[in-house]
Amino acid sequence: MRPSFRLLSQAAKTPTRSSSIGFIGLGAMGREMAHHLVTKTLAERTQQGRPTSFVVCDSDHATVTRFIDGHSSQIAAKAGHTLVPTAQPSSVAKLCGTVVTMLPSSPQVRDVYLGEGGIMAGLQDASPTAQEDGTLLIDCTTCDRATGVEVAAKMGETYGPSSGPSSAVTMLDAPVSGGVSGAAAATLTFLVGSNNTAAFEQARDAVLSKMGARAIHCGPNGAGLTAKIANNLVLGATMLATAEAMALGVKGGLSAELLAHVLNTSTGRSWSSEVNNPAPGALRGTKHSPPADRHWEGGFAARLQAKDLRLALAAAEDVGLLVPMATMASKIYDRMESMDEYKFKDFSVAFKALLDSAEAAQAEKREAAAAREKAGVAV
Ligand code: NAD
């Protein structure tokens, strides 16, 4: 006998694994992305009468608590939705048919997917449901291509091929462009690598479209990471060039606001000059509010840009390419990463680092002159 509509709707009152969504890594980017994913999925699923469980995870307990506190009132218990905190990636994979990860870099991706208490272990616990109902794993981290390809291959080897529409467990690399402001406005661009076109379309329509403005299928697994690393090579270099130009102009007597206006209406324009200008006050009167106006707090940490340029150098070595511009930029960001006053600030703090080192060089000169004067040497 076919179940009645009434019975079906009663059965649908509890979230199932396939309707549940997990998010691991609620940092500067992840918390904004998870916010949109939860809010928009909730609205959609409440209308459909399809209860959903959201499982959120971060290795930092306080980060998870903040997210739960900020969203629990919005989860309508009467509609059957739940918001579940956990510190274990394995629990996320055990409970959810869709999992998004947004982690710092390659070591964390390996750990979260393949380590003890990781996603692979959770899929084993959820077996055979994880295979029968299918599991979609979307890694948005900017990590090295080899890690993305290897982890996706391991998932495929263990749980079925990662190509073909019937794959049981499918993993995509989907790093993002657009920064924290793009994550907050849900205007990110996802650069996706997937051997499986059907999985790409499913991820784009059901998940990525809620967190961003577009998803570009760049090719097979790893292709999204190659595209992202190439983009961030340009980003890192243009930010340094913009910081130097802004420092040059400001020290030469121009106001930051005027020089930004000149660059942004001339050929020097880029995202670094127009949206994330490194000089405080440069974008006053525009719709943009760059980290430079908040002592370079928030945004894209200098340590992450340093990491991305190292990824670019490794990728260039893999394909036998010389990249002198990226090599120089990498040295500068590595130095910023080694200094606590810059490491955690937005990478546009390169502007301050330039002025600080100019000031330090001046102070050194003055000290040397004073020392010579004291010693009675003519200066
Ligand atoms: P972040 O350091 O602010 O966030 C990373 C989060 O992952 C943190 O909350 C951390 O506690 C958590 N985490 C680390 N290890 C974990 C583990 N083993 N298990 C669970 N959680 C763990 O970094 P972010 O700025 O959000 O960047 C995330 C990724 O996005 C990076 O790869 C970065 O390069 C990329 N990205 C960042 C920006 C940006 O503007 N910040 C823009 C584009 C891409």
Residues whose N, C-alpha, C, O or C-beta is under 5 A from the ligand:
A	BS01	NAD	G25 L26 G27 A28 M29 G30 C57 D58 S59 D60 T63 M102 L103 P104 S105 Q108 D111 V112 C140 T141 T142 V176 G179 V180 G299 F300 A301 L304
